[in-house]
């Protein structure tokens, strides 16, 4: 990138800057006549000095009034023309600035993608993110005005000065008498402001870094009671920032005071000097008025130029700071990622590492003259102690890190010269902890297959219009021309022909890494749209039918599930679920706040249940207070009766102290809603409080019908109602198969029903279908909805799915238990039979599974051979595996 912001601006927006400058120059003649007209209006049109009426204008004779009207009309026209120039210039400036800001952010982001791996050990996301977002934001505005504003405002000032010189030299000198003082003091003060601004930016980056660390380490903070220490640290950083900003404010307002004070002295000189000249008859009153008006106009461009100087210095510092941070040593050239060879060669033969030397950022040697030769049809284990250099070796062999000296080759391919298209498609690497993106399991899996857009996808409506318009902006801003909305999946890389084949392959790979069962469970708890997937929805309905056939055929399962029925109250569901008889689709019917819903209140009232609900709520609250009064917050009763927490208990105690069963009608509205909300959460078979009587149940079933029949039009679609013959789009797959509630009070009911459901799924061969649905499970930020082992298994599956020529793993299964490690290792080695696996293993005793073993110590290869050979002759290997 250019190190000077002006060079960067000219390189990418020279044409736009020239257009803006020419537009500025074109406005100056109109500005001059705009300043001249007030003098003509006063001296000639009004006072009729040096003019005889009627006069001829454009071939027409006009009298004094008509001349006045023509003059003021011309003045109005010039006002409009000048404002139009300002509008056009400002809009074009804004668009130019935004395009350049878009370009700059894109370039910075692209550079992050090319940073050498060690860079991220010194730079945190807390530093990088604000640089690309907040810190470069002001640069967009400055870039648009970089040349146009000084040209326009400076020219504006020159035009006004020229006008004043034409009118009277002394008036012109009076107008600019104090400008030299401003030009001297303001830059000096501004230089101090700029230095403080630079310090402020540095401190804010430190603050951002601490916030990022706090979010990442929140678990450790709670575990070690470190919150007070971090609050104190944060307070210290805020104090440093406050001190700098306080000094900035002092200097800024001194600058503002000087500007305003000097600007207000101008009229003083005008009135004193100009007034004297008018009294002495040396100056016309119209000329004085025009001069005062012109001087008033001078204030705006002069102020703009001073502000521009401040913004320019601020932008210069920000740009230089950002560029400095985004030019780390060892960054690969842009062509390494963007230039793709016509054919991606397969890696065959031997991988040769010659005289590899690598040091870390502290200068400590990690690899020292290492030499290695590996056949790419073998599965190789790398063993060594911690700090032996084995992790560094795997990163060099996968070209994540370039060695300080030496080279790695496969056949004629030199890794240091190979494009990322070759390395990224033919080699997979995974360390001890992979990263999971905040998207679905499937998108994470298929990420390894997305290199270039391969098939166009057509969009409709606003989305298509946006894409067509954005193509033009992409060309102007140098952004990526690749269509994000296209189909990027490289089926050939996964050795499949289409998406169906890819899903089948993905499911096989998930089973290979022991993640298939987990994704199956995610699928069971996921929803699907029956309109988009009608075939799957029909299969689930078939499973529901088969489930109930098995349920009724085996007495061991009798009464373990209470099915939903329109005519019956489900005693294993909450009262709220029974009333709605469906699954809420949106927040219109929040199950936790049903009592506050106006339509629900209306249905309850029409069913003559309002008083009953208040009494039930009073009974439940009284029972809960009586039961829980002396119990600790972690008592099992709080879990069993989950509708009242230990925190809420004092509030209900306070309400009960104010009312009794006979004066419930006097409750305050908020207390009334609290009582009304409790019955909605009661499950008769579980809570056994005796408040939801048979009579209440019958009334709820009747109210359910009214609820459905009179549902307002604006609430239609807010609930997916239960229907034994219809797939419920708002419920998950498991609930759709169950179509009811597991009964409370039966030993191991959940386990038995889970086993029956699994049997039905297996019998109908639905497991792979449900796993496919599970591929759409969203994993959360950084895979937060998955546990550590699931995240790592997903990353291993992603590395395998693209079928690399070389799979490099560095302690990738270290967090798994012994049995899981053994199983996954065997599965992967079987999958890569005849292909290359280079695995830095955490347990040397597992090396017998590999074709070849390499022992590393002190950054060099000390022993190599097969397992039997090293067991007999490898001294270091025997020590490691002992």
SULCORVEN-V546398 format. One record per residue. RES is the residue in three letters. SS is DSSP state (2 for helix, 1 for strand, 0 for the rest). PSI is psi in radians with two decimals (* if undefined). Layout:
# SULCORVEN-V546398
[[RES;SS;PSI] [RES;SS;PSI]]
This chain:
# SULCORVEN-V546398
[[UNK;0;2.68] [UNK;0;2.42] [UNK;0;-0.31] [UNK;0;2.32] [UNK;2;-0.57] [UNK;2;-0.66] [UNK;2;-0.67] [UNK;2;-0.73] [UNK;2;-0.83] [UNK;2;-0.59] [UNK;2;-0.65] [UNK;2;-0.17] [UNK;2;0.59] [UNK;2;-0.80] [UNK;2;-0.82] [UNK;2;-0.67] [UNK;2;-0.64] [UNK;2;-0.77] [UNK;2;-0.77] [UNK;2;-0.72] [UNK;2;-0.75] [UNK;2;-0.69] [UNK;2;-0.68] [UNK;2;-0.84] [UNK;2;-0.65] [UNK;2;-0.41] [UNK;2;-0.28] [UNK;2;-0.74] [UNK;2;-0.72] [UNK;2;-0.63] [UNK;2;-0.74] [UNK;2;-0.81] [UNK;2;-0.47] [UNK;2;-0.63] [UNK;2;-0.54] [UNK;2;-0.59] [UNK;2;-0.71] [UNK;2;-0.67] [UNK;2;-0.77] [UNK;2;-0.73] [UNK;2;-0.77] [UNK;2;-0.90] [UNK;2;-0.69] [UNK;2;-0.94] [UNK;2;-0.64] [UNK;2;-0.88] [UNK;0;-0.17] [UNK;0;0.68] [UNK;0;2.38] [UNK;0;0.58] [UNK;0;2.46] [UNK;0;2.22] [UNK;0;2.61] [UNK;0;2.74] [UNK;1;2.78] [UNK;1;2.19] [UNK;1;2.01] [UNK;0;0.65] [UNK;0;0.01] [UNK;1;2.38] [UNK;1;2.27] [UNK;1;2.62] [UNK;0;-2.96] [UNK;2;-0.78] [UNK;2;-0.74] [UNK;2;-0.64] [UNK;2;-0.70] [UNK;2;-0.81] [UNK;2;-0.67] [UNK;2;-0.72] [UNK;2;-0.82] [UNK;2;-0.55] [UNK;2;-0.71] [UNK;2;-0.66] [UNK;2;-0.79] [UNK;2;-0.71] [UNK;2;-0.73] [UNK;2;-0.61] [UNK;2;-0.81] [UNK;2;-0.77] [UNK;2;-0.78] [UNK;2;-0.70] [UNK;2;-0.62] [UNK;2;-0.71] [UNK;2;-0.80] [UNK;2;-0.75] [UNK;2;-0.86] [UNK;2;-0.75] [UNK;2;-0.77] [UNK;2;-0.77] [UNK;2;-0.80] [UNK;2;-0.64] [UNK;2;-0.83] [UNK;2;-0.81] [UNK;2;-0.76] [UNK;2;-0.77] [UNK;2;-0.76] [UNK;2;-0.66] [UNK;2;-0.73] [UNK;2;-0.62] [UNK;2;-0.72] [UNK;2;-0.76] [UNK;2;-0.80] [UNK;2;-0.79] [UNK;2;-0.69] [UNK;2;-0.76] [UNK;2;-0.71] [UNK;2;-0.75] [UNK;2;-0.72] [UNK;2;-0.61] [UNK;2;-0.63] [UNK;2;-0.70] [UNK;0;-0.25] [UNK;0;0.05] [UNK;0;2.42] [UNK;0;2.54] [UNK;0;-0.74] [UNK;0;-0.36] [UNK;2;-0.64] [UNK;2;-0.14] [UNK;2;-0.38] [UNK;2;-0.40] [UNK;0;2.31] [UNK;0;2.87] [UNK;2;-0.49] [UNK;2;-0.45] [UNK;2;-0.77] [UNK;2;-0.75] [UNK;2;-0.90] [UNK;2;-0.44] [UNK;2;-0.70] [UNK;2;-0.47] [UNK;2;-1.32] [UNK;2;-0.74] [UNK;2;-0.59] [UNK;0;-0.08] [UNK;2;-0.84] [UNK;2;-0.39] [UNK;2;-0.55] [UNK;2;-0.81] [UNK;2;-0.70] [UNK;2;-0.73] [UNK;2;-0.70] [UNK;2;-0.56] [UNK;2;0.08] [UNK;0;-0.77] [UNK;0;-0.60] [UNK;2;-0.71] [UNK;2;-0.87] [UNK;2;-0.58] [UNK;2;-0.80] [UNK;2;-0.94] [UNK;2;-0.66] [UNK;2;-0.75] [UNK;2;-0.69] [UNK;2;-0.82] [UNK;2;-0.72] [UNK;2;-0.69] [UNK;2;-0.77] [UNK;2;-0.73] [UNK;2;-0.69] [UNK;2;-0.74] [UNK;2;-0.78] [UNK;2;-0.65] [UNK;2;-0.68] [UNK;2;-0.66] [UNK;2;-0.89] [UNK;0;2.22] [UNK;2;-0.72] [UNK;2;-0.67] [UNK;2;-0.69] [UNK;2;-0.73] [UNK;2;-0.64] [UNK;2;-0.62] [UNK;2;-0.60] [UNK;2;0.18] [UNK;0;-0.67] [UNK;0;-0.02] [UNK;2;-0.68] [UNK;2;-0.64] [UNK;2;-0.76] [UNK;2;-0.78] [UNK;2;-0.42] [UNK;2;-0.86] [UNK;2;-0.71] [UNK;2;-0.85] [UNK;2;-0.64] [UNK;2;-0.79] [UNK;2;-0.67] [UNK;2;-0.58] [UNK;2;-0.69] [UNK;2;-0.68] [UNK;2;-0.72] [UNK;2;-0.72] [UNK;2;-0.73] [UNK;2;-0.63] [UNK;2;-0.69] [UNK;2;-0.74] [UNK;2;-0.68] [UNK;2;-0.77] [UNK;2;-0.75] [UNK;2;-0.74] [UNK;2;-0.66] [UNK;2;-0.62] [UNK;2;-0.74] [UNK;2;-0.73] [UNK;2;-0.78] [UNK;2;-0.70] [UNK;2;-0.71] [UNK;2;-0.69] [UNK;2;-0.78] [UNK;2;-0.73] [UNK;2;-0.65] [UNK;2;-0.77] [UNK;2;-0.75] [UNK;2;-0.55] [UNK;0;0.40] [UNK;2;-0.58] [UNK;2;-0.82] [UNK;2;-0.60] [UNK;2;-0.77] [UNK;2;-0.72] [UNK;2;-0.69] [UNK;0;0.20] [UNK;0;0.88] [UNK;0;0.14] [UNK;2;-0.66] [UNK;2;-0.72] [UNK;2;-0.76] [UNK;2;-0.60] [UNK;2;-0.72] [UNK;2;-0.72] [UNK;2;-0.73] [UNK;2;-0.71] [UNK;2;-0.73] [UNK;2;-0.79] [UNK;2;-0.71] [UNK;2;-0.64] [UNK;2;-0.73] [UNK;2;-0.77] [UNK;2;-0.72] [UNK;2;-0.76] [UNK;2;-0.77] [UNK;2;-0.80] [UNK;2;-0.61] [UNK;2;-0.77] [UNK;2;-0.65] [UNK;2;-0.78] [UNK;2;-0.75] [UNK;2;-0.85] [UNK;2;-0.68] [UNK;2;-0.73] [UNK;2;-0.43] [UNK;2;-0.77] [UNK;2;-0.77] [UNK;2;-0.70] [UNK;2;-0.81] [UNK;2;-0.77] [UNK;2;-0.87] [UNK;2;-0.72] [UNK;2;-0.83] [UNK;2;-0.65] [UNK;2;-0.63] [UNK;2;-0.29] [UNK;2;-0.36] [UNK;2;-0.94] [UNK;2;-0.60] [UNK;2;-0.83] [UNK;2;-0.67] [UNK;2;-0.90] [UNK;2;-0.70] [UNK;2;-0.97] [UNK;2;-0.84] [UNK;2;-0.70] [UNK;2;-0.73] [UNK;2;-0.72] [UNK;2;-0.63] [UNK;2;-0.75] [UNK;2;-0.69] [UNK;0;-0.08] [UNK;0;0.28] [UNK;0;-0.05] [UNK;0;2.38] [UNK;0;2.54] [UNK;2;-0.65] [UNK;2;-0.66] [UNK;2;-0.72] [UNK;2;-0.79] [UNK;2;-0.77] [UNK;2;-0.68] [UNK;2;-0.74] [UNK;2;-0.76] [UNK;2;-0.74] [UNK;2;-0.70] [UNK;2;-0.65] [UNK;2;-0.66] [UNK;2;-0.43] [UNK;2;-0.47] [UNK;2;-0.76] [UNK;2;-0.92] [UNK;2;-0.64] [UNK;2;-0.73] [UNK;2;-0.71] [UNK;2;-0.69] [UNK;2;-0.70] [UNK;2;-0.76] [UNK;2;-0.67] [UNK;2;-0.73] [UNK;2;-0.74] [UNK;2;-0.80] [UNK;2;-0.64] [UNK;2;-0.80] [UNK;2;-0.71] [UNK;2;-0.80] [UNK;2;-0.70] [UNK;2;-0.80] [UNK;2;-0.80] [UNK;2;-0.80] [UNK;2;-0.80] [UNK;2;-0.66] [UNK;2;-0.76] [UNK;2;-0.83] [UNK;2;-0.70] [UNK;2;-0.70] [UNK;2;-0.40] [UNK;0;0.40] [UNK;0;1.06] [UNK;0;2.69] [UNK;0;2.47] [UNK;0;0.16] [UNK;0;2.33] [UNK;0;2.70] [UNK;0;2.63] [UNK;0;-0.59] [UNK;2;-0.40] [UNK;2;-0.55] [UNK;2;-0.57] [UNK;2;-0.51] [UNK;0;2.11] [UNK;0;2.26] [UNK;0;2.71] [UNK;0;-0.60] [UNK;0;2.33] [UNK;0;1.91] [UNK;0;2.54] [UNK;0;2.58] [UNK;0;1.97] [UNK;0;2.85] [UNK;0;-2.13] [UNK;1;2.50] [UNK;1;2.15] [UNK;1;2.15] [UNK;1;2.10] [UNK;1;2.08] [UNK;1;0.90] [UNK;1;2.16] [UNK;1;2.27] [UNK;1;2.31] [UNK;1;2.68] [UNK;0;-3.06] [UNK;0;-0.17] [UNK;0;-0.07] [UNK;0;-0.04] [UNK;0;2.35] [UNK;1;2.30] [UNK;1;-0.69] [UNK;1;2.35] [UNK;1;1.66] [UNK;1;0.64] [UNK;1;2.40] [UNK;1;2.43] [UNK;1;2.46] [UNK;1;2.14] [UNK;1;2.35] [UNK;1;2.37] [UNK;0;0.22] [UNK;0;0.25] [UNK;0;2.70] [UNK;1;2.04] [UNK;1;2.34] [UNK;1;2.34] [UNK;1;2.16] [UNK;1;2.64] [UNK;0;2.84] [UNK;0;2.88] [UNK;0;2.32] [UNK;0;0.09] [UNK;0;-0.27] [UNK;0;0.10] [UNK;2;-0.65] [UNK;2;-0.74] [UNK;2;-0.68] [UNK;2;-0.77] [UNK;2;-0.62] [UNK;2;-0.56] [UNK;2;-0.74] [UNK;2;-0.42] [UNK;0;0.08] [UNK;0;0.53] [UNK;0;-0.54] [UNK;0;2.35] [UNK;0;2.32] [UNK;0;2.73] [UNK;0;-0.69] [UNK;1;2.81] [UNK;1;3.11] [UNK;1;2.79] [UNK;1;2.27] [UNK;1;2.67] [UNK;1;1.94] [UNK;0;-2.18] [UNK;0;0.01] [UNK;1;2.05] [UNK;1;2.09] [UNK;0;-0.59] [UNK;0;-0.39] [UNK;0;-0.21] [UNK;0;2.49] [UNK;0;2.78] [UNK;2;-0.41] [UNK;2;-0.66] [UNK;2;-0.91] [UNK;2;-0.78] [UNK;2;-0.34] [UNK;2;-0.40] [UNK;2;-0.19] [UNK;1;2.38] [UNK;1;2.45] [UNK;1;2.49] [UNK;1;2.28] [UNK;0;-2.73] [UNK;0;-0.34] [UNK;0;1.87] [UNK;0;2.95] [UNK;0;2.41] [UNK;0;2.21] [UNK;0;2.72] [UNK;0;1.26] [UNK;0;-2.64] [UNK;1;2.92] [UNK;2;-0.77] [UNK;2;-0.79] [UNK;2;-0.63] [UNK;2;-0.72] [UNK;2;-0.81] [UNK;2;-0.07] [UNK;2;-0.59] [UNK;2;-0.10] [UNK;2;0.06] [UNK;1;1.68] [UNK;1;-0.72] [UNK;1;2.65] [UNK;1;2.26] [UNK;1;-0.58] [UNK;1;2.31] [UNK;0;2.47] [UNK;0;2.25] [UNK;0;2.40] [UNK;0;2.96] [UNK;0;2.83] [UNK;2;-2.44] [UNK;2;-0.63] [UNK;2;-0.75] [UNK;2;-0.70] [UNK;2;-0.76] [UNK;2;-0.77] [UNK;2;-0.71] [UNK;2;-0.71] [UNK;2;-0.65] [UNK;2;-0.40] [UNK;2;-0.71] [UNK;2;-0.74] [UNK;2;-0.62] [UNK;2;-0.72] [UNK;2;-0.61] [UNK;2;-0.41] [UNK;2;0.01] [UNK;0;0.37] [UNK;0;3.08] [UNK;0;2.22] [UNK;0;-0.12] [UNK;0;2.39] [UNK;0;1.97] [UNK;0;-0.57] [UNK;0;-0.06] [UNK;0;3.01] [UNK;1;2.01] [UNK;1;-0.16] [UNK;1;2.18] [UNK;0;1.60] [UNK;0;-0.63] [UNK;0;-0.66] [UNK;0;-0.62] [UNK;0;0.01] [UNK;0;0.71] [UNK;0;2.94] [UNK;0;-0.49] [UNK;0;-3.07] [UNK;2;-0.65] [UNK;2;-0.80] [UNK;2;-0.63] [UNK;2;-0.72] [UNK;2;-0.73] [UNK;2;-0.76] [UNK;2;-0.72] [UNK;2;-0.71] [UNK;2;-0.70] [UNK;2;-0.75] [UNK;2;-0.67] [UNK;2;-0.73] [UNK;2;-0.62] [UNK;2;-0.64] [UNK;0;0.26] [UNK;0;0.52] [UNK;0;-0.12] [UNK;2;-0.75] [UNK;2;-0.65] [UNK;2;-0.78] [UNK;2;-0.56] [UNK;2;-0.78] [UNK;2;-0.68] [UNK;2;-0.71] [UNK;2;-0.73] [UNK;2;-0.60] [UNK;0;0.18] [UNK;0;2.78] [UNK;0;2.81] [UNK;0;2.71] [UNK;0;1.99] [UNK;0;-0.32] [UNK;0;-0.70] [UNK;0;-0.58] [UNK;0;1.14] [UNK;2;-0.59] [UNK;2;-0.76] [UNK;2;-0.72] [UNK;2;-0.72] [UNK;2;-0.65] [UNK;2;-0.68] [UNK;2;-0.69] [UNK;2;-0.66] [UNK;2;-0.68] [UNK;2;-0.64] [UNK;2;-0.81] [UNK;2;-0.78] [UNK;2;-0.62] [UNK;2;-0.80] [UNK;2;-0.46] [UNK;2;-0.79] [UNK;2;-0.63] [UNK;2;-0.75] [UNK;2;-0.36] [UNK;2;-0.35] [UNK;0;2.08] [UNK;2;-0.37] [UNK;2;-0.37] [UNK;2;0.08] [UNK;0;2.30] [UNK;0;0.17] [UNK;0;-0.34] [UNK;1;2.28] [UNK;1;1.90] [UNK;1;2.70] [UNK;0;2.39] [UNK;0;2.35] [UNK;0;-0.50] [UNK;0;-0.04] [UNK;0;2.66] [UNK;0;2.26] [UNK;0;1.89] [UNK;0;-0.14] [UNK;0;0.10] [UNK;0;2.79] [UNK;0;2.82] [UNK;2;-0.66] [UNK;2;-0.77] [UNK;2;-0.62] [UNK;2;-0.66] [UNK;2;-0.85] [UNK;2;-0.57] [UNK;0;0.89] [UNK;1;-3.13] [UNK;1;2.15] [UNK;1;2.39] [UNK;0;-0.58] [UNK;0;-2.90] [UNK;2;0.02] [UNK;2;-0.64] [UNK;2;1.37] [UNK;0;2.08] [UNK;2;-0.44] [UNK;2;-0.25] [UNK;2;0.61] [UNK;2;-0.58] [UNK;2;-0.37] [UNK;2;-0.17] [UNK;0;2.18] [UNK;2;-0.65] [UNK;2;-0.70] [UNK;2;-0.74] [UNK;2;-0.70] [UNK;2;-0.77] [UNK;2;-0.77] [UNK;2;-0.72] [UNK;2;-0.76] [UNK;2;-0.50] [UNK;0;0.12] [UNK;0;0.74] [UNK;0;0.01] [UNK;2;-0.88] [UNK;2;-0.67] [UNK;2;-0.71] [UNK;2;-0.71] [UNK;2;-0.73] [UNK;2;-0.72] [UNK;2;-0.75] [UNK;2;-0.72] [UNK;2;-0.76] [UNK;2;-0.80] [UNK;2;-0.80] [UNK;2;-0.74] [UNK;2;-0.78] [UNK;2;-0.72] [UNK;2;-0.77] [UNK;2;-0.71] [UNK;2;-0.72] [UNK;2;-0.72] [UNK;2;-0.08] [UNK;0;-0.72] [UNK;0;0.29] [UNK;0;2.55] [UNK;0;2.72] [UNK;0;-0.44] [UNK;0;0.21] [UNK;0;2.55] [UNK;2;-0.43] [UNK;2;-0.58] [UNK;2;-0.45] [UNK;2;-0.71] [UNK;2;-0.77] [UNK;0;1.22] [UNK;0;-0.09] [UNK;0;-0.09] [UNK;0;2.13] [UNK;0;2.91] [UNK;2;-0.49] [UNK;2;-0.57] [UNK;2;-0.31] [UNK;2;-0.79] [UNK;2;-0.58] [UNK;2;-0.74] [UNK;2;-0.63] [UNK;2;-0.72] [UNK;2;-0.71] [UNK;2;-0.79] [UNK;2;-0.47] [UNK;2;-0.31] [UNK;2;-0.33] [UNK;0;2.90] [UNK;0;-3.14] [UNK;0;-0.34] [UNK;0;-0.30] [UNK;0;0.66] [UNK;2;-0.44] [UNK;2;-0.24] [UNK;2;0.09] [UNK;0;2.54] [UNK;0;2.75] [UNK;2;-0.75] [UNK;2;-0.62] [UNK;2;-0.64] [UNK;2;-0.77] [UNK;2;-0.61] [UNK;2;-0.81] [UNK;2;-0.74] [UNK;2;-0.50] [UNK;2;-0.45] [UNK;2;-0.79] [UNK;2;-0.55] [UNK;0;-0.40] [UNK;0;0.00] [UNK;0;2.32] [UNK;0;1.90] [UNK;2;-0.81] [UNK;2;-0.35] [UNK;2;-0.81] [UNK;2;-0.48] [UNK;0;0.86] [UNK;0;-0.20] [UNK;0;0.20] [UNK;0;-0.55] [UNK;0;1.50] [UNK;0;2.98] [UNK;2;-0.67] [UNK;2;-0.75] [UNK;2;-0.73] [UNK;2;-0.75] [UNK;2;-0.73] [UNK;2;-0.62] [UNK;2;-0.70] [UNK;2;-0.69] [UNK;2;-0.73] [UNK;2;-0.55] [UNK;2;-0.76] [UNK;2;-0.74] [UNK;2;-0.64] [UNK;2;-0.78] [UNK;2;-0.79] [UNK;2;-0.55] [UNK;0;0.32] [UNK;0;2.15] [UNK;0;2.68] [UNK;2;-0.66] [UNK;2;-0.21] [UNK;2;-0.02] [UNK;0;2.32] [UNK;0;-0.04] [UNK;0;-0.22] [UNK;1;2.34] [UNK;1;1.82] [UNK;1;2.64] [UNK;0;2.33] [UNK;0;2.17] [UNK;0;-0.34] [UNK;0;0.10] [UNK;0;2.48] [UNK;0;2.29] [UNK;0;1.88] [UNK;0;-0.40] [UNK;0;-0.25] [UNK;0;2.73] [UNK;0;3.03] [UNK;2;-0.73] [UNK;2;-0.79] [UNK;2;-0.55] [UNK;2;-0.65] [UNK;2;-0.79] [UNK;2;-0.74] [UNK;0;0.86] [UNK;1;-2.87] [UNK;1;2.41] [UNK;1;2.32] [UNK;0;2.47] [UNK;0;2.67] [UNK;0;0.00] [UNK;0;2.32] [UNK;0;2.26] [UNK;0;0.59] [UNK;2;-0.77] [UNK;2;-0.73] [UNK;2;-0.74] [UNK;2;-0.78] [UNK;2;-0.63] [UNK;2;-0.71] [UNK;2;-0.69] [UNK;2;-0.75] [UNK;2;-0.74] [UNK;2;-0.66] [UNK;2;-0.72] [UNK;2;-0.76] [UNK;2;-0.77] [UNK;2;-0.74] [UNK;2;-0.67] [UNK;0;0.13] [UNK;0;0.83] [UNK;0;-0.12] [UNK;2;-0.81] [UNK;2;-0.61] [UNK;2;-0.73] [UNK;2;-0.62] [UNK;2;-0.67] [UNK;2;-0.71] [UNK;2;-0.67] [UNK;2;-0.37] [UNK;0;-0.38] [UNK;0;0.11] [UNK;0;2.22] [UNK;1;2.28] [UNK;0;-0.17] [UNK;0;3.06] [UNK;2;2.12] [UNK;2;0.36] [UNK;2;0.53] [UNK;0;-0.42] [UNK;0;-0.03] [UNK;0;2.67] [UNK;0;3.03] [UNK;2;-0.77] [UNK;2;-0.68] [UNK;2;-0.70] [UNK;2;-0.78] [UNK;2;-0.68] [UNK;2;-0.69] [UNK;2;-0.68] [UNK;2;-0.64] [UNK;2;-0.77] [UNK;2;-0.70] [UNK;2;-0.70] [UNK;2;-0.57] [UNK;2;-0.62] [UNK;2;-0.59] [UNK;0;0.05] [UNK;0;1.09] [UNK;0;2.74] [UNK;0;-0.59] [UNK;1;2.15] [UNK;1;2.05] [UNK;1;2.13] [UNK;1;2.40] [UNK;1;1.73] [UNK;0;0.69] [UNK;0;-0.35] [UNK;0;0.32] [UNK;0;-0.50] [UNK;0;-0.09] [UNK;0;2.77] [UNK;0;2.90] [UNK;2;-0.76] [UNK;2;-0.75] [UNK;2;-0.73] [UNK;2;-0.83] [UNK;2;-0.78] [UNK;2;-0.82] [UNK;2;-0.70] [UNK;2;-0.80] [UNK;2;-0.72] [UNK;2;-0.78] [UNK;2;-0.78] [UNK;2;-0.60] [UNK;2;-0.72] [UNK;2;-0.61] [UNK;0;0.46] [UNK;0;2.16] [UNK;0;-0.05] [UNK;0;3.06] [UNK;1;2.22] [UNK;1;2.20] [UNK;1;1.93] [UNK;1;2.01] [UNK;1;1.75] [UNK;0;2.61] [UNK;0;-0.31] [UNK;0;1.83] [UNK;2;-0.46] [UNK;2;-0.24] [UNK;2;0.03] [UNK;2;-0.31] [UNK;2;-0.31] [UNK;2;-0.23] [UNK;0;2.76] [UNK;0;-0.57] [UNK;1;2.55] [UNK;1;2.36] [UNK;1;2.23] [UNK;1;2.22] [UNK;1;2.44] [UNK;1;2.25] [UNK;0;0.49] [UNK;0;0.18] [UNK;1;2.73] [UNK;1;2.14] [UNK;1;-0.52] [UNK;1;2.65] [UNK;1;2.72] [UNK;1;-3.04] [UNK;0;3.09] [UNK;2;-0.81] [UNK;2;-0.72] [UNK;2;-0.80] [UNK;2;-0.51] [UNK;2;-0.53] [UNK;2;-0.74] [UNK;2;-0.17] [UNK;0;1.74] [UNK;2;-0.83] [UNK;2;-0.68] [UNK;2;-0.71] [UNK;2;-0.62] [UNK;2;-0.72] [UNK;2;-0.63] [UNK;2;0.02] [UNK;0;*]]
